[in-house]
Amino acid sequence: MGGKREESRGWITRVLELQHSPPFQDVDCAYLRKSDLEANVEALVEESSFLRRLYEEVRGQLPPSQGRWRGVLETGEQ
């Protein structure tokens, strides 16, 4: 019975060693980086939505004719 216990202990030790090897560390770093990037994308989408709503609100409050700015406000081009 001692042989099986030693075999399982050896297997567990090997798994733990592999978890700390460079490929697993690279996967961990990549996963963390992916999570960071997803959070950044979410923040940028929220900011973009806020700015779009602000733009639409300000645009709605302007008088219909604003001279040369009218085309910029209507098309979003400069």
C-alpha beads as a LAMMPS data file, in Angstrom:
LAMMPS data file: protein, C-alpha beads

78 atoms
77 bonds

1 atom types
1 bond types

-500.0 500.0 xlo xhi
-500.0 500.0 ylo yhi
-500.0 500.0 zlo zhi

Masses

1 110.0

Atoms # bond

1 1 1 0.000 0.000 0.000
2 1 1 2.975 2.278 0.619
3 1 1 3.879 2.051 -3.075
4 1 1 0.571 3.541 -4.209
5 1 1 0.832 6.310 -1.640
6 1 1 4.337 7.178 -2.832
7 1 1 3.168 7.009 -6.439
8 1 1 0.302 9.424 -5.764
9 1 1 2.550 11.723 -3.766
10 1 1 5.018 11.713 -6.676
11 1 1 2.235 12.443 -9.147
12 1 1 0.940 15.333 -7.009
13 1 1 4.454 16.730 -6.678
14 1 1 4.908 16.545 -10.462
15 1 1 1.598 18.339 -11.094
16 1 1 2.596 21.098 -8.687
17 1 1 5.969 21.443 -10.389
18 1 1 4.318 21.709 -13.797
19 1 1 1.930 24.400 -12.564
20 1 1 4.910 26.600 -11.782
21 1 1 6.698 25.936 -15.062
22 1 1 7.069 28.746 -17.628
23 1 1 4.278 27.580 -20.004
24 1 1 1.698 27.601 -17.193
25 1 1 2.989 30.956 -15.979
26 1 1 2.645 32.291 -19.538
27 1 1 -0.955 31.061 -19.662
28 1 1 -1.679 32.693 -16.301
29 1 1 -0.153 35.981 -17.472
30 1 1 -2.060 35.827 -20.751
31 1 1 -5.337 35.179 -18.927
32 1 1 -4.719 38.103 -16.556
33 1 1 -3.788 40.343 -19.483
34 1 1 -6.953 39.284 -21.325
35 1 1 -9.033 40.140 -18.260
36 1 1 -7.354 43.555 -18.020
37 1 1 -7.978 44.245 -21.700
38 1 1 -11.627 43.217 -21.410
39 1 1 -12.060 45.596 -18.466
40 1 1 -10.407 48.396 -20.471
41 1 1 -12.682 47.737 -23.457
42 1 1 -15.741 47.833 -21.210
43 1 1 -14.632 51.164 -19.718
44 1 1 -14.013 52.622 -23.180
45 1 1 -17.413 51.455 -24.435
46 1 1 -19.092 53.104 -21.446
47 1 1 -17.140 56.325 -22.007
48 1 1 -17.984 56.294 -25.703
49 1 1 -21.676 55.842 -24.908
50 1 1 -21.569 58.710 -22.430
51 1 1 -19.851 61.001 -24.940
52 1 1 -22.346 60.032 -27.667
53 1 1 -25.290 60.866 -25.351
54 1 1 -23.639 64.163 -24.368
55 1 1 -23.040 65.027 -28.024
56 1 1 -26.658 64.254 -28.923
57 1 1 -27.952 66.305 -25.988
58 1 1 -25.814 69.341 -26.830
59 1 1 -26.662 69.023 -30.509
60 1 1 -30.365 68.984 -29.651
61 1 1 -30.032 72.212 -27.639
62 1 1 -28.379 74.215 -30.435
63 1 1 -30.434 76.446 -32.702
64 1 1 -31.098 74.884 -36.135
65 1 1 -28.613 77.085 -38.012
66 1 1 -25.090 77.525 -36.726
67 1 1 -23.391 78.809 -39.880
68 1 1 -20.252 76.940 -40.796
69 1 1 -20.593 74.577 -37.775
70 1 1 -23.872 73.191 -39.030
71 1 1 -22.198 70.680 -41.378
72 1 1 -19.746 69.576 -38.691
73 1 1 -22.528 68.930 -36.206
74 1 1 -24.685 67.093 -38.716
75 1 1 -21.999 64.867 -40.237
76 1 1 -19.492 64.686 -37.404
77 1 1 -16.750 65.728 -39.873
78 1 1 -14.385 68.659 -39.568

Bonds

1 1 1 2
2 1 2 3
3 1 3 4
4 1 4 5
5 1 5 6
6 1 6 7
7 1 7 8
8 1 8 9
9 1 9 10
10 1 10 11
11 1 11 12
12 1 12 13
13 1 13 14
14 1 14 15
15 1 15 16
16 1 16 17
17 1 17 18
18 1 18 19
19 1 19 20
20 1 20 21
21 1 21 22
22 1 22 23
23 1 23 24
24 1 24 25
25 1 25 26
26 1 26 27
27 1 27 28
28 1 28 29
29 1 29 30
30 1 30 31
31 1 31 32
32 1 32 33
33 1 33 34
34 1 34 35
35 1 35 36
36 1 36 37
37 1 37 38
38 1 38 39
39 1 39 40
40 1 40 41
41 1 41 42
42 1 42 43
43 1 43 44
44 1 44 45
45 1 45 46
46 1 46 47
47 1 47 48
48 1 48 49
49 1 49 50
50 1 50 51
51 1 51 52
52 1 52 53
53 1 53 54
54 1 54 55
55 1 55 56
56 1 56 57
57 1 57 58
58 1 58 59
59 1 59 60
60 1 60 61
61 1 61 62
62 1 62 63
63 1 63 64
64 1 64 65
65 1 65 66
66 1 66 67
67 1 67 68
68 1 68 69
69 1 69 70
70 1 70 71
71 1 71 72
72 1 72 73
73 1 73 74
74 1 74 75
75 1 75 76
76 1 76 77
77 1 77 78
